[in-house]
């Protein structure tokens, strides 16, 4: 594919097809979003037709099969950091941060005891 050629949509699903698939499998949009570490509101926005051109909306569209592509990562920032900066930190990301904090504080505590 040349640099300027338009990507094909072959093999992708429409937002309506994704919603039907979720309903058929008994999965809510919120449950899917949380299980995949995405903001529930942004996931609903993508399913309502928000273009997933870049960032988290792009990653959601790719994960849902609405768009072909590769998930992106912002250099030096985790998805949790990006969501937190937008006030969209979901419960899965909150748990991951707490666990990381517990591991770090536990290591620091062990080092202090050794000294």
N, C-alpha and C positions, 0 to 999 in steps of 0.2 A: 504494500500500500504506500503510495507516495505521501509526502509530507502534507499536501493540501487536499488529498482525497477525503471525501466524507465517509465516516465509518458506517458500516452497514448495520442494520437493526435486526438482521436475520438471527433467529434463536433467542430473541428477547421477548418479554411478556409485557402486556399493557398493565397499567395500574389496576384496572378492573379485573384482569385475569389473576393478578396477585391477590387481590381482596377475595376473590372467589376461592382461590387455593387455600388461603388462610382460614376462611370459613369452613371449607370442606374438611380441613384437618383439625378444626376446633381450636385454632390459635387466634388470640386477639392481636391486634396491631401492637398494643402496649406490651404484651408478653413477648412477641417476636423482637421488638425493639430492645427491651431490657436484656433478653437472652443474647443479643448480638452487640450489646454495649452502646446502642445508639439512643439519642434523645427521642422520646415518644412523640413530642410535638413536631419535631423535624421529620420524623418518619411519616407521620400523618400528612404533613405538608407535601412530601414527595409523592405520596399516594394520591393526593388531590391534584397533582399535575405540576408541582414546582419543578422546574428544570434542574437536574442534578449535574450542573456544569463543572463544579469544583468543590473541594473541601468535603465536609461531612455529607452534604446532600448528594454529591457524586458517589461517595462510598456507600450510602444507603441504596441509591438506585442500582449500583453494581451488585450489591449483596442480595437485593430483591429480584434481580434478573431483568429489571426494567431497562438497563443500559449495559452495553458491553464495555469492558474496560478493566483497568487494574485499580484496586483501591490505592488511594494516595495517603501519604503521611507527611505531616508538616515537620520540617527539620527542627529538632530540639524541643518539640512539644508533643505530648501524648494526646490522644483523643480526649482523655479525661481533663487535661489542662485546657484544651480548646473549648470543651463544653462548659467547664467551670468559668472560663472568662466570659462566656455568654449567659451564665446563670442557668445552664441546662444540665448540671451534673446529675446523672441518674443514680438510682440506688446501687446498681452494679459497680459503677465507677466509685461511688462513695465507699463501698465495702473494700474495693481494691486499694483505695488510698489509706483507709484505716489499717488494713492488713500490712501494707508497706510501712506505715508509720510505726506499727507495733514491732515489726521486725527490726527496723532501724533503732527504735528506742531500746529494744531488748539488747541489741548489740552494744549500744553505748553504755547501758547499765552494766553489762558483763565486763566491759573494758574498765569501767570505774572501779568495780569490785577487785579486779586484778591488780590495780595500782596501789 
